[in-house]
Amino acid sequence: MVDQILDRMAAALAAGENVKISSFGTFLLHDKSERRGRNPKTGEEATVSARRVVTFRPSQGLRDQVARPAAE
């Protein structure tokens, strides 16, 4: 069941849709443009190609739960 949910989420994101899970958070798509970068090992400049990335923004309820100290 978890695999089916993740497959549907991945398909929605691949289609360009954001995915919201109530009381949990939202998976957002961001398009990053091409930019100049640097290879940290050699210091050589390189072009980082344009790409789409997925970010996660937690809901306020999830943030509040994580911020609470654990019960002793």
mmCIF file as Biopython writes it, N, C-alpha, C and O atoms, coordinates in Angstrom:
data_model
#
loop_
_atom_site.group_PDB
_atom_site.id
_atom_site.type_symbol
_atom_site.label_atom_id
_atom_site.label_alt_id
_atom_site.label_comp_id
_atom_site.label_asym_id
_atom_site.label_entity_id
_atom_site.label_seq_id
_atom_site.pdbx_PDB_ins_code
_atom_site.Cartn_x
_atom_site.Cartn_y
_atom_site.Cartn_z
_atom_site.occupancy
_atom_site.B_iso_or_equiv
_atom_site.auth_seq_id
_atom_site.auth_asym_id
_atom_site.pdbx_PDB_model_num
ATOM 1   N N  . MET A ? 1  ? 0.820  -1.186 0.000   1.0 0.0 1  A 1 
ATOM 2   C CA . MET A ? 1  ? 0.000  0.000  0.000   1.0 0.0 1  A 1 
ATOM 3   C C  . MET A ? 1  ? 0.872  1.262  0.000   1.0 0.0 1  A 1 
ATOM 4   O O  . MET A ? 1  ? 0.579  2.229  -0.703  1.0 0.0 1  A 1 
ATOM 5   N N  . VAL A ? 2  ? 1.937  1.240  0.790   1.0 0.0 2  A 1 
ATOM 6   C CA . VAL A ? 2  ? 2.836  2.400  0.834   1.0 0.0 2  A 1 
ATOM 7   C C  . VAL A ? 2  ? 3.477  2.611  -0.538  1.0 0.0 2  A 1 
ATOM 8   O O  . VAL A ? 2  ? 3.608  3.745  -0.998  1.0 0.0 2  A 1 
ATOM 9   N N  . ASP A ? 3  ? 3.874  1.522  -1.184  1.0 0.0 3  A 1 
ATOM 10  C CA . ASP A ? 3  ? 4.466  1.640  -2.520  1.0 0.0 3  A 1 
ATOM 11  C C  . ASP A ? 3  ? 3.485  2.261  -3.512  1.0 0.0 3  A 1 
ATOM 12  O O  . ASP A ? 3  ? 3.888  3.064  -4.353  1.0 0.0 3  A 1 
ATOM 13  N N  . GLN A ? 4  ? 2.212  1.904  -3.426  1.0 0.0 4  A 1 
ATOM 14  C CA . GLN A ? 4  ? 1.208  2.471  -4.326  1.0 0.0 4  A 1 
ATOM 15  C C  . GLN A ? 4  ? 1.040  3.969  -4.092  1.0 0.0 4  A 1 
ATOM 16  O O  . GLN A ? 4  ? 0.918  4.741  -5.043  1.0 0.0 4  A 1 
ATOM 17  N N  . ILE A ? 5  ? 1.035  4.374  -2.833  1.0 0.0 5  A 1 
ATOM 18  C CA . ILE A ? 5  ? 0.908  5.797  -2.512  1.0 0.0 5  A 1 
ATOM 19  C C  . ILE A ? 5  ? 2.117  6.566  -3.045  1.0 0.0 5  A 1 
ATOM 20  O O  . ILE A ? 5  ? 1.966  7.626  -3.652  1.0 0.0 5  A 1 
ATOM 21  N N  . LEU A ? 6  ? 3.311  6.031  -2.816  1.0 0.0 6  A 1 
ATOM 22  C CA . LEU A ? 6  ? 4.524  6.701  -3.295  1.0 0.0 6  A 1 
ATOM 23  C C  . LEU A ? 6  ? 4.563  6.753  -4.817  1.0 0.0 6  A 1 
ATOM 24  O O  . LEU A ? 6  ? 5.013  7.746  -5.389  1.0 0.0 6  A 1 
ATOM 25  N N  . ASP A ? 7  ? 4.095  5.695  -5.482  1.0 0.0 7  A 1 
ATOM 26  C CA . ASP A ? 7  ? 4.038  5.698  -6.947  1.0 0.0 7  A 1 
ATOM 27  C C  . ASP A ? 7  ? 3.103  6.785  -7.461  1.0 0.0 7  A 1 
ATOM 28  O O  . ASP A ? 7  ? 3.420  7.465  -8.436  1.0 0.0 7  A 1 
ATOM 29  N N  . ARG A ? 8  ? 1.952  6.953  -6.813  1.0 0.0 8  A 1 
ATOM 30  C CA . ARG A ? 8  ? 1.006  7.991  -7.227  1.0 0.0 8  A 1 
ATOM 31  C C  . ARG A ? 8  ? 1.568  9.384  -6.969  1.0 0.0 8  A 1 
ATOM 32  O O  . ARG A ? 8  ? 1.376  10.291 -7.779  1.0 0.0 8  A 1 
ATOM 33  N N  . MET A ? 9  ? 2.255  9.556  -5.854  1.0 0.0 9  A 1 
ATOM 34  C CA . MET A ? 9  ? 2.882  10.848 -5.561  1.0 0.0 9  A 1 
ATOM 35  C C  . MET A ? 9  ? 3.943  11.165 -6.607  1.0 0.0 9  A 1 
ATOM 36  O O  . MET A ? 9  ? 4.010  12.289 -7.105  1.0 0.0 9  A 1 
ATOM 37  N N  . ALA A ? 10 ? 4.777  10.176 -6.943  1.0 0.0 10 A 1 
ATOM 38  C CA . ALA A ? 10 ? 5.829  10.378 -7.939  1.0 0.0 10 A 1 
ATOM 39  C C  . ALA A ? 10 ? 5.232  10.713 -9.302  1.0 0.0 10 A 1 
ATOM 40  O O  . ALA A ? 10 ? 5.755  11.567 -10.017 1.0 0.0 10 A 1 
ATOM 41  N N  . ALA A ? 11 ? 4.137  10.040 -9.663  1.0 0.0 11 A 1 
ATOM 42  C CA . ALA A ? 11 ? 3.489  10.312 -10.946 1.0 0.0 11 A 1 
ATOM 43  C C  . ALA A ? 11 ? 2.922  11.729 -10.981 1.0 0.0 11 A 1 
ATOM 44  O O  . ALA A ? 11 ? 3.030  12.415 -11.997 1.0 0.0 11 A 1 
ATOM 45  N N  . ALA A ? 12 ? 2.324  12.167 -9.885  1.0 0.0 12 A 1 
ATOM 46  C CA . ALA A ? 12 ? 1.777  13.527 -9.820  1.0 0.0 12 A 1 
ATOM 47  C C  . ALA A ? 12 ? 2.892  14.561 -9.926  1.0 0.0 12 A 1 
ATOM 48  O O  . ALA A ? 12 ? 2.752  15.552 -10.642 1.0 0.0 12 A 1 
ATOM 49  N N  . LEU A ? 13 ? 3.986  14.338 -9.228  1.0 0.0 13 A 1 
ATOM 50  C CA . LEU A ? 13 ? 5.116  15.269 -9.297  1.0 0.0 13 A 1 
ATOM 51  C C  . LEU A ? 13 ? 5.718  15.283 -10.703 1.0 0.0 13 A 1 
ATOM 52  O O  . LEU A ? 13 ? 6.077  16.346 -11.211 1.0 0.0 13 A 1 
ATOM 53  N N  . ALA A ? 14 ? 5.831  14.116 -11.331 1.0 0.0 14 A 1 
ATOM 54  C CA . ALA A ? 14 ? 6.373  14.036 -12.686 1.0 0.0 14 A 1 
ATOM 55  C C  . ALA A ? 14 ? 5.478  14.776 -13.676 1.0 0.0 14 A 1 
ATOM 56  O O  . ALA A ? 14 ? 5.960  15.294 -14.683 1.0 0.0 14 A 1 
ATOM 57  N N  . ALA A ? 15 ? 4.171  14.827 -13.392 1.0 0.0 15 A 1 
ATOM 58  C CA . ALA A ? 15 ? 3.229  15.541 -14.250 1.0 0.0 15 A 1 
ATOM 59  C C  . ALA A ? 15 ? 3.211  17.041 -13.962 1.0 0.0 15 A 1 
ATOM 60  O O  . ALA A ? 15 ? 2.470  17.785 -14.605 1.0 0.0 15 A 1 
ATOM 61  N N  . GLY A ? 16 ? 4.016  17.487 -13.008 1.0 0.0 16 A 1 
ATOM 62  C CA . GLY A ? 16 ? 4.114  18.910 -12.712 1.0 0.0 16 A 1 
ATOM 63  C C  . GLY A ? 16 ? 3.180  19.403 -11.625 1.0 0.0 16 A 1 
ATOM 64  O O  . GLY A ? 16 ? 3.004  20.611 -11.467 1.0 0.0 16 A 1 
ATOM 65  N N  . GLU A ? 17 ? 2.575  18.490 -10.870 1.0 0.0 17 A 1 
ATOM 66  C CA . GLU A ? 17 ? 1.648  18.876 -9.807  1.0 0.0 17 A 1 
ATOM 67  C C  . GLU A ? 17 ? 2.344  18.857 -8.453  1.0 0.0 17 A 1 
ATOM 68  O O  . GLU A ? 17 ? 3.220  18.026 -8.215  1.0 0.0 17 A 1 
ATOM 69  N N  . ASN A ? 18 ? 1.959  19.769 -7.567  1.0 0.0 18 A 1 
ATOM 70  C CA . ASN A ? 18 ? 2.412  19.708 -6.179  1.0 0.0 18 A 1 
ATOM 71  C C  . ASN A ? 18 ? 1.544  18.691 -5.454  1.0 0.0 18 A 1 
ATOM 72  O O  . ASN A ? 18 ? 0.400  18.458 -5.844  1.0 0.0 18 A 1 
ATOM 73  N N  . VAL A ? 19 ? 2.085  18.081 -4.396  1.0 0.0 19 A 1 
ATOM 74  C CA . VAL A ? 19 ? 1.356  17.054 -3.656  1.0 0.0 19 A 1 
ATOM 75  C C  . VAL A ? 19 ? 1.201  17.521 -2.212  1.0 0.0 19 A 1 
ATOM 76  O O  . VAL A ? 19 ? 2.191  17.773 -1.526  1.0 0.0 19 A 1 
ATOM 77  N N  . LYS A ? 20 ? -0.051 17.636 -1.753  1.0 0.0 20 A 1 
ATOM 78  C CA . LYS A ? 20 ? -0.327 18.061 -0.387  1.0 0.0 20 A 1 
ATOM 79  C C  . LYS A ? 20 ? -0.918 16.897 0.397   1.0 0.0 20 A 1 
ATOM 80  O O  . LYS A ? 20 ? -1.853 16.240 -0.061  1.0 0.0 20 A 1 
ATOM 81  N N  . ILE A ? 21 ? -0.367 16.648 1.579   1.0 0.0 21 A 1 
ATOM 82  C CA . ILE A ? 21 ? -0.886 15.645 2.491   1.0 0.0 21 A 1 
ATOM 83  C C  . ILE A ? 21 ? -1.334 16.403 3.735   1.0 0.0 21 A 1 
ATOM 84  O O  . ILE A ? 21 ? -0.514 16.949 4.472   1.0 0.0 21 A 1 
ATOM 85  N N  . SER A ? 22 ? -2.638 16.430 3.956   1.0 0.0 22 A 1 
ATOM 86  C CA . SER A ? 22 ? -3.192 17.200 5.069   1.0 0.0 22 A 1 
ATOM 87  C C  . SER A ? 22 ? -2.557 16.804 6.391   1.0 0.0 22 A 1 
ATOM 88  O O  . SER A ? 22 ? -2.317 15.623 6.640   1.0 0.0 22 A 1 
ATOM 89  N N  . SER A ? 23 ? -2.287 17.776 7.228   1.0 0.0 23 A 1 
ATOM 90  C CA . SER A ? 23 ? -1.685 17.618 8.558   1.0 0.0 23 A 1 
ATOM 91  C C  . SER A ? 23 ? -0.271 17.062 8.512   1.0 0.0 23 A 1 
ATOM 92  O O  . SER A ? 23 ? 0.284  16.708 9.552   1.0 0.0 23 A 1 
ATOM 93  N N  . PHE A ? 24 ? 0.322  16.979 7.322   1.0 0.0 24 A 1 
ATOM 94  C CA . PHE A ? 24 ? 1.698  16.493 7.207   1.0 0.0 24 A 1 
ATOM 95  C C  . PHE A ? 24 ? 2.570  17.518 6.505   1.0 0.0 24 A 1 
ATOM 96  O O  . PHE A ? 24 ? 3.553  17.990 7.076   1.0 0.0 24 A 1 
ATOM 97  N N  . GLY A ? 25 ? 2.222  17.869 5.267   1.0 0.0 25 A 1 
ATOM 98  C CA . GLY A ? 25 ? 3.009  18.853 4.548   1.0 0.0 25 A 1 
ATOM 99  C C  . GLY A ? 25 ? 2.753  18.807 3.057   1.0 0.0 25 A 1 
ATOM 100 O O  . GLY A ? 25 ? 1.864  18.097 2.585   1.0 0.0 25 A 1 
ATOM 101 N N  . THR A ? 26 ? 3.550  19.578 2.315   1.0 0.0 26 A 1 
ATOM 102 C CA . THR A ? 26 ? 3.389  19.693 0.871   1.0 0.0 26 A 1 
ATOM 103 C C  . THR A ? 26 ? 4.726  19.459 0.185   1.0 0.0 26 A 1 
ATOM 104 O O  . THR A ? 26 ? 5.756  19.997 0.593   1.0 0.0 26 A 1 
ATOM 105 N N  . PHE A ? 27 ? 4.690  18.645 -0.867  1.0 0.0 27 A 1 
ATOM 106 C CA . PHE A ? 27 ? 5.849  18.442 -1.726  1.0 0.0 27 A 1 
ATOM 107 C C  . PHE A ? 27 ? 5.694  19.405 -2.897  1.0 0.0 27 A 1 
ATOM 108 O O  . PHE A ? 27 ? 4.712  19.335 -3.636  1.0 0.0 27 A 1 
ATOM 109 N N  . LEU A ? 28 ? 6.658  20.304 -3.067  1.0 0.0 28 A 1 
ATOM 110 C CA . LEU A ? 28 ? 6.588  21.368 -4.064  1.0 0.0 28 A 1 
ATOM 111 C C  . LEU A ? 28 ? 7.645  21.174 -5.134  1.0 0.0 28 A 1 
ATOM 112 O O  . LEU A ? 28 ? 8.752  20.717 -4.850  1.0 0.0 28 A 1 
ATOM 113 N N  . LEU A ? 29 ? 7.301  21.523 -6.368  1.0 0.0 29 A 1 
ATOM 114 C CA . LEU A ? 29 ? 8.253  21.489 -7.473  1.0 0.0 29 A 1 
ATOM 115 C C  . LEU A ? 29 ? 8.863  22.870 -7.670  1.0 0.0 29 A 1 
ATOM 116 O O  . LEU A ? 29 ? 8.169  23.883 -7.592  1.0 0.0 29 A 1 
ATOM 117 N N  . HIS A ? 30 ? 10.146 22.901 -7.919  1.0 0.0 30 A 1 
ATOM 118 C CA . HIS A ? 30 ? 10.839 24.147 -8.228  1.0 0.0 30 A 1 
ATOM 119 C C  . HIS A ? 30 ? 11.715 23.907 -9.444  1.0 0.0 30 A 1 
ATOM 120 O O  . HIS A ? 30 ? 12.458 22.927 -9.502  1.0 0.0 30 A 1 
ATOM 121 N N  . ASP A ? 31 ? 11.624 24.805 -10.411 1.0 0.0 31 A 1 
ATOM 122 C CA . ASP A ? 31 ? 12.496 24.740 -11.584 1.0 0.0 31 A 1 
ATOM 123 C C  . ASP A ? 31 ? 13.715 25.602 -11.319 1.0 0.0 31 A 1 
ATOM 124 O O  . ASP A ? 31 ? 13.593 26.790 -11.020 1.0 0.0 31 A 1 
ATOM 125 N N  . LYS A ? 32 ? 14.881 25.005 -11.428 1.0 0.0 32 A 1 
ATOM 126 C CA . LYS A ? 32 ? 16.122 25.755 -11.242 1.0 0.0 32 A 1 
ATOM 127 C C  . LYS A ? 32 ? 16.735 26.005 -12.610 1.0 0.0 32 A 1 
ATOM 128 O O  . LYS A ? 32 ? 16.800 25.104 -13.447 1.0 0.0 32 A 1 
ATOM 129 N N  . SER A ? 33 ? 17.177 27.221 -12.828 1.0 0.0 33 A 1 
ATOM 130 C CA . SER A ? 33 ? 17.760 27.566 -14.118 1.0 0.0 33 A 1 
ATOM 131 C C  . SER A ? 33 ? 19.223 27.132 -14.170 1.0 0.0 33 A 1 
ATOM 132 O O  . SER A ? 33 ? 19.840 26.812 -13.153 1.0 0.0 33 A 1 
ATOM 133 N N  . GLU A ? 34 ? 19.746 27.133 -15.378 1.0 0.0 34 A 1 
ATOM 134 C CA . GLU A ? 34 ? 21.153 26.789 -15.576 1.0 0.0 34 A 1 
ATOM 135 C C  . GLU A ? 34 ? 22.022 27.816 -14.859 1.0 0.0 34 A 1 
ATOM 136 O O  . GLU A ? 34 ? 21.687 29.000 -14.819 1.0 0.0 34 A 1 
ATOM 137 N N  . ARG A ? 35 ? 23.137 27.361 -14.295 1.0 0.0 35 A 1 
ATOM 138 C CA . ARG A ? 35 ? 24.016 28.288 -13.582 1.0 0.0 35 A 1 
ATOM 139 C C  . ARG A ? 35 ? 25.466 27.816 -13.671 1.0 0.0 35 A 1 
ATOM 140 O O  . ARG A ? 35 ? 25.754 26.686 -14.065 1.0 0.0 35 A 1 
ATOM 141 N N  . ARG A ? 36 ? 26.347 28.704 -13.299 1.0 0.0 36 A 1 
ATOM 142 C CA . ARG A ? 36 ? 27.768 28.361 -13.263 1.0 0.0 36 A 1 
ATOM 143 C C  . ARG A ? 36 ? 28.078 27.774 -11.902 1.0 0.0 36 A 1 
ATOM 144 O O  . ARG A ? 36 ? 27.631 28.290 -10.878 1.0 0.0 36 A 1 
ATOM 145 N N  . GLY A ? 37 ? 28.832 26.713 -11.892 1.0 0.0 37 A 1 
ATOM 146 C CA . GLY A ? 37 ? 29.222 26.078 -10.648 1.0 0.0 37 A 1 
ATOM 147 C C  . GLY A ? 37 ? 30.716 25.809 -10.653 1.0 0.0 37 A 1 
ATOM 148 O O  . GLY A ? 37 ? 31.426 26.157 -11.596 1.0 0.0 37 A 1 
ATOM 149 N N  . ARG A ? 38 ? 31.172 25.187 -9.590  1.0 0.0 38 A 1 
ATOM 150 C CA . ARG A ? 38 ? 32.600 24.894 -9.472  1.0 0.0 38 A 1 
ATOM 151 C C  . ARG A ? 38 ? 32.756 23.494 -8.904  1.0 0.0 38 A 1 
ATOM 152 O O  . ARG A ? 38 ? 32.085 23.126 -7.940  1.0 0.0 38 A 1 
ATOM 153 N N  . ASN A ? 39 ? 33.645 22.718 -9.508  1.0 0.0 39 A 1 
ATOM 154 C CA . ASN A ? 39 ? 33.956 21.395 -9.008  1.0 0.0 39 A 1 
ATOM 155 C C  . ASN A ? 39 ? 34.768 21.576 -7.723  1.0 0.0 39 A 1 
ATOM 156 O O  . ASN A ? 39 ? 35.870 22.123 -7.774  1.0 0.0 39 A 1 
ATOM 157 N N  . PRO A ? 40 ? 34.251 21.129 -6.568  1.0 0.0 40 A 1 
ATOM 158 C CA . PRO A ? 40 ? 34.958 21.373 -5.305  1.0 0.0 40 A 1 
ATOM 159 C C  . PRO A ? 40 ? 36.291 20.634 -5.211  1.0 0.0 40 A 1 
ATOM 160 O O  . PRO A ? 40 ? 37.182 21.054 -4.473  1.0 0.0 40 A 1 
ATOM 161 N N  . LYS A ? 41 ? 36.429 19.564 -5.937  1.0 0.0 41 A 1 
ATOM 162 C CA . LYS A ? 41 ? 37.668 18.782 -5.870  1.0 0.0 41 A 1 
ATOM 163 C C  . LYS A ? 41 ? 38.795 19.433 -6.675  1.0 0.0 41 A 1 
ATOM 164 O O  . LYS A ? 41 ? 39.934 19.514 -6.215  1.0 0.0 41 A 1 
ATOM 165 N N  . THR A ? 42 ? 38.456 19.898 -7.895  1.0 0.0 42 A 1 
ATOM 166 C CA . THR A ? 42 ? 39.487 20.454 -8.775  1.0 0.0 42 A 1 
ATOM 167 C C  . THR A ? 42 ? 39.463 21.974 -8.850  1.0 0.0 42 A 1 
ATOM 168 O O  . THR A ? 42 ? 40.444 22.587 -9.272  1.0 0.0 42 A 1 
ATOM 169 N N  . GLY A ? 43 ? 38.356 22.589 -8.445  1.0 0.0 43 A 1 
ATOM 170 C CA . GLY A ? 43 ? 38.223 24.037 -8.546  1.0 0.0 43 A 1 
ATOM 171 C C  . GLY A ? 43 ? 37.849 24.500 -9.940  1.0 0.0 43 A 1 
ATOM 172 O O  . GLY A ? 43 ? 37.722 25.702 -10.174 1.0 0.0 43 A 1 
ATOM 173 N N  . GLU A ? 44 ? 37.669 23.570 -10.874 1.0 0.0 44 A 1 
ATOM 174 C CA . GLU A ? 44 ? 37.344 23.904 -12.255 1.0 0.0 44 A 1 
ATOM 175 C C  . GLU A ? 44 ? 35.888 24.369 -12.361 1.0 0.0 44 A 1 
ATOM 176 O O  . GLU A ? 44 ? 34.995 23.786 -11.746 1.0 0.0 44 A 1 
ATOM 177 N N  . GLU A ? 45 ? 35.660 25.434 -13.157 1.0 0.0 45 A 1 
ATOM 178 C CA . GLU A ? 45 ? 34.304 25.924 -13.364 1.0 0.0 45 A 1 
ATOM 179 C C  . GLU A ? 45 ? 33.557 24.984 -14.297 1.0 0.0 45 A 1 
ATOM 180 O O  . GLU A ? 45 ? 34.139 24.407 -15.216 1.0 0.0 45 A 1 
ATOM 181 N N  . ALA A ? 46 ? 32.256 24.836 -14.048 1.0 0.0 46 A 1 
ATOM 182 C CA . ALA A ? 46 ? 31.415 23.988 -14.881 1.0 0.0 46 A 1 
ATOM 183 C C  . ALA A ? 46 ? 30.020 24.591 -14.935 1.0 0.0 46 A 1 
ATOM 184 O O  . ALA A ? 46 ? 29.658 25.418 -14.099 1.0 0.0 46 A 1 
ATOM 185 N N  . THR A ? 47 ? 29.255 24.178 -15.907 1.0 0.0 47 A 1 
ATOM 186 C CA . THR A ? 47 ? 27.876 24.635 -16.018 1.0 0.0 47 A 1 
ATOM 187 C C  . THR A ? 47 ? 26.972 23.572 -15.417 1.0 0.0 47 A 1 
ATOM 188 O O  . THR A ? 47 ? 27.039 22.399 -15.785 1.0 0.0 47 A 1 
ATOM 189 N N  . VAL A ? 48 ? 26.133 23.994 -14.495 1.0 0.0 48 A 1 
ATOM 190 C CA . VAL A ? 48 ? 25.151 23.101 -13.888 1.0 0.0 48 A 1 
ATOM 191 C C  . VAL A ? 48 ? 23.871 23.277 -14.691 1.0 0.0 48 A 1 
ATOM 192 O O  . VAL A ? 48 ? 23.324 24.378 -14.760 1.0 0.0 48 A 1 
ATOM 193 N N  . SER A ? 49 ? 23.395 22.202 -15.296 1.0 0.0 49 A 1 
ATOM 194 C CA . SER A ? 49 ? 22.242 22.295 -16.183 1.0 0.0 49 A 1 
ATOM 195 C C  . SER A ? 49 ? 20.947 22.586 -15.416 1.0 0.0 49 A 1 
ATOM 196 O O  . SER A ? 49 ? 20.843 22.345 -14.214 1.0 0.0 49 A 1 
ATOM 197 N N  . ALA A ? 50 ? 19.977 23.105 -16.149 1.0 0.0 50 A 1 
ATOM 198 C CA . ALA A ? 50 ? 18.668 23.395 -15.567 1.0 0.0 50 A 1 
ATOM 199 C C  . ALA A ? 50 ? 18.023 22.086 -15.132 1.0 0.0 50 A 1 
ATOM 200 O O  . ALA A ? 50 ? 18.208 21.045 -15.762 1.0 0.0 50 A 1 
ATOM 201 N N  . ARG A ? 51 ? 17.266 22.157 -14.048 1.0 0.0 51 A 1 
ATOM 202 C CA . ARG A ? 51 ? 16.626 20.935 -13.564 1.0 0.0 51 A 1 
ATOM 203 C C  . ARG A ? 51 ? 15.432 21.288 -12.712 1.0 0.0 51 A 1 
ATOM 204 O O  . ARG A ? 51 ? 15.256 22.436 -12.305 1.0 0.0 51 A 1 
ATOM 205 N N  . ARG A ? 52 ? 14.613 20.287 -12.447 1.0 0.0 52 A 1 
ATOM 206 C CA . ARG A ? 52 ? 13.445 20.434 -11.587 1.0 0.0 52 A 1 
ATOM 207 C C  . ARG A ? 52 ? 13.750 19.676 -10.305 1.0 0.0 52 A 1 
ATOM 208 O O  . ARG A ? 52 ? 14.214 18.536 -10.343 1.0 0.0 52 A 1 
ATOM 209 N N  . VAL A ? 53 ? 13.486 20.313 -9.171  1.0 0.0 53 A 1 
ATOM 210 C CA . VAL A ? 53 ? 13.742 19.683 -7.877  1.0 0.0 53 A 1 
ATOM 211 C C  . VAL A ? 53 ? 12.469 19.656 -7.052  1.0 0.0 53 A 1 
ATOM 212 O O  . VAL A ? 53 ? 11.574 20.479 -7.243  1.0 0.0 53 A 1 
ATOM 213 N N  . VAL A ? 54 ? 12.395 18.704 -6.133  1.0 0.0 54 A 1 
ATOM 214 C CA . VAL A ? 54 ? 11.262 18.575 -5.228  1.0 0.0 54 A 1 
ATOM 215 C C  . VAL A ? 54 ? 11.713 19.022 -3.845  1.0 0.0 54 A 1 
ATOM 216 O O  . VAL A ? 54 ? 12.752 18.586 -3.348  1.0 0.0 54 A 1 
ATOM 217 N N  . THR A ? 55 ? 10.924 19.896 -3.228  1.0 0.0 55 A 1 
ATOM 218 C CA . THR A ? 55 ? 11.192 20.314 -1.857  1.0 0.0 55 A 1 
ATOM 219 C C  . THR A ? 55 ? 9.982  19.957 -1.002  1.0 0.0 55 A 1 
ATOM 220 O O  . THR A ? 55 ? 8.892  19.716 -1.521  1.0 0.0 55 A 1 
ATOM 221 N N  . PHE A ? 56 ? 10.183 19.925 0.305   1.0 0.0 56 A 1 
ATOM 222 C CA . PHE A ? 56 ? 9.105  19.585 1.229   1.0 0.0 56 A 1 
ATOM 223 C C  . PHE A ? 56 ? 8.904  20.718 2.207   1.0 0.0 56 A 1 
ATOM 224 O O  . PHE A ? 56 ? 9.860  21.212 2.804   1.0 0.0 56 A 1 
ATOM 225 N N  . ARG A ? 57 ? 7.662  21.129 2.370   1.0 0.0 57 A 1 
ATOM 226 C CA . ARG A ? 57 ? 7.314  22.152 3.352   1.0 0.0 57 A 1 
ATOM 227 C C  . ARG A ? 57 ? 6.363  21.510 4.359   1.0 0.0 57 A 1 
ATOM 228 O O  . ARG A ? 57 ? 5.221  21.203 4.019   1.0 0.0 57 A 1 
ATOM 229 N N  . PRO A ? 58 ? 6.823  21.302 5.599   1.0 0.0 58 A 1 
ATOM 230 C CA . PRO A ? 58 ? 5.958  20.650 6.593   1.0 0.0 58 A 1 
ATOM 231 C C  . PRO A ? 58 ? 4.802  21.547 7.003   1.0 0.0 58 A 1 
ATOM 232 O O  . PRO A ? 58 ? 4.901  22.773 6.959   1.0 0.0 58 A 1 
ATOM 233 N N  . SER A ? 59 ? 3.697  20.912 7.406   1.0 0.0 59 A 1 
ATOM 234 C CA . SER A ? 59 ? 2.541  21.664 7.896   1.0 0.0 59 A 1 
ATOM 235 C C  . SER A ? 59 ? 2.874  22.256 9.264   1.0 0.0 59 A 1 
ATOM 236 O O  . SER A ? 59 ? 3.828  21.837 9.919   1.0 0.0 59 A 1 
ATOM 237 N N  . GLN A ? 60 ? 2.085  23.222 9.679   1.0 0.0 60 A 1 
ATOM 238 C CA . GLN A ? 60 ? 2.302  23.831 10.998  1.0 0.0 60 A 1 
ATOM 239 C C  . GLN A ? 60 ? 2.133  22.793 12.103  1.0 0.0 60 A 1 
ATOM 240 O O  . GLN A ? 60 ? 2.874  22.816 13.085  1.0 0.0 60 A 1 
ATOM 241 N N  . GLY A ? 61 ? 1.175  21.891 11.959  1.0 0.0 61 A 1 
ATOM 242 C CA . GLY A ? 61 ? 0.960  20.845 12.959  1.0 0.0 61 A 1 
ATOM 243 C C  . GLY A ? 61 ? 2.174  19.939 13.112  1.0 0.0 61 A 1 
ATOM 244 O O  . GLY A ? 61 ? 2.547  19.588 14.230  1.0 0.0 61 A 1 
ATOM 245 N N  . LEU A ? 62 ? 2.792  19.558 11.996  1.0 0.0 62 A 1 
ATOM 246 C CA . LEU A ? 62 ? 3.994  18.715 12.053  1.0 0.0 62 A 1 
ATOM 247 C C  . LEU A ? 62 ? 5.149  19.479 12.692  1.0 0.0 62 A 1 
ATOM 248 O O  . LEU A ? 62 ? 5.889  18.924 13.505  1.0 0.0 62 A 1 
ATOM 249 N N  . ARG A ? 63 ? 5.304  20.751 12.326  1.0 0.0 63 A 1 
ATOM 250 C CA . ARG A ? 63 ? 6.369  21.556 12.936  1.0 0.0 63 A 1 
ATOM 251 C C  . ARG A ? 63 ? 6.182  21.671 14.439  1.0 0.0 63 A 1 
ATOM 252 O O  . ARG A ? 63 ? 7.147  21.587 15.199  1.0 0.0 63 A 1 
ATOM 253 N N  . ASP A ? 64 ? 4.933  21.863 14.871  1.0 0.0 64 A 1 
ATOM 254 C CA . ASP A ? 64 ? 4.655  21.970 16.305  1.0 0.0 64 A 1 
ATOM 255 C C  . ASP A ? 64 ? 4.967  20.665 17.041  1.0 0.0 64 A 1 
ATOM 256 O O  . ASP A ? 64 ? 5.520  20.692 18.140  1.0 0.0 64 A 1 
ATOM 257 N N  . GLN A ? 65 ? 4.619  19.535 16.449  1.0 0.0 65 A 1 
ATOM 258 C CA . GLN A ? 65 ? 4.889  18.247 17.069  1.0 0.0 65 A 1 
ATOM 259 C C  . GLN A ? 65 ? 6.389  17.978 17.189  1.0 0.0 65 A 1 
ATOM 260 O O  . GLN A ? 65 ? 6.856  17.465 18.206  1.0 0.0 65 A 1 
ATOM 261 N N  . VAL A ? 66 ? 7.129  18.323 16.156  1.0 0.0 66 A 1 
ATOM 262 C CA . VAL A ? 66 ? 8.579  18.077 16.181  1.0 0.0 66 A 1 
ATOM 263 C C  . VAL A ? 66 ? 9.267  19.006 17.170  1.0 0.0 66 A 1 
ATOM 264 O O  . VAL A ? 66 ? 10.269 18.623 17.774  1.0 0.0 66 A 1 
ATOM 265 N N  . ALA A ? 67 ? 8.757  20.207 17.349  1.0 0.0 67 A 1 
ATOM 266 C CA . ALA A ? 67 ? 9.373  21.185 18.242  1.0 0.0 67 A 1 
ATOM 267 C C  . ALA A ? 67 ? 9.167  20.877 19.712  1.0 0.0 67 A 1 
ATOM 268 O O  . ALA A ? 67 ? 9.925  21.350 20.558  1.0 0.0 67 A 1 
ATOM 269 N N  . ARG A ? 68 ? 8.146  20.087 20.025  1.0 0.0 68 A 1 
ATOM 270 C CA . ARG A ? 68 ? 7.878  19.765 21.433  1.0 0.0 68 A 1 
ATOM 271 C C  . ARG A ? 68 ? 8.949  18.835 21.986  1.0 0.0 68 A 1 
ATOM 272 O O  . ARG A ? 68 ? 9.386  17.919 21.289  1.0 0.0 68 A 1 
ATOM 273 N N  . PRO A ? 69 ? 9.384  19.053 23.237  1.0 0.0 69 A 1 
ATOM 274 C CA . PRO A ? 69 ? 10.363 18.139 23.825  1.0 0.0 69 A 1 
ATOM 275 C C  . PRO A ? 69 ? 9.722  16.766 24.066  1.0 0.0 69 A 1 
ATOM 276 O O  . PRO A ? 69 ? 8.522  16.658 24.315  1.0 0.0 69 A 1 
ATOM 277 N N  . ALA A ? 70 ? 10.544 15.737 23.986  1.0 0.0 70 A 1 
ATOM 278 C CA . ALA A ? 70 ? 10.049 14.367 24.187  1.0 0.0 70 A 1 
ATOM 279 C C  . ALA A ? 70 ? 9.601  14.185 25.642  1.0 0.0 70 A 1 
ATOM 280 O O  . ALA A ? 70 ? 10.190 14.757 26.559  1.0 0.0 70 A 1 
ATOM 281 N N  . ALA A ? 71 ? 8.561  13.389 25.836  1.0 0.0 71 A 1 
ATOM 282 C CA . ALA A ? 71 ? 8.066  13.097 27.200  1.0 0.0 71 A 1 
ATOM 283 C C  . ALA A ? 71 ? 9.084  12.232 27.928  1.0 0.0 71 A 1 
ATOM 284 O O  . ALA A ? 71 ? 9.675  11.315 27.358  1.0 0.0 71 A 1 
ATOM 285 N N  . GLU A ? 72 ? 9.266  12.544 29.171  1.0 0.0 72 A 1 
ATOM 286 C CA . GLU A ? 72 ? 10.266 11.796 29.943  1.0 0.0 72 A 1 
ATOM 287 C C  . GLU A ? 72 ? 9.643  10.693 30.742  1.0 0.0 72 A 1 
ATOM 288 O O  . GLU A ? 72 ? 10.346 9.968  31.447  1.0 0.0 72 A 1 
#
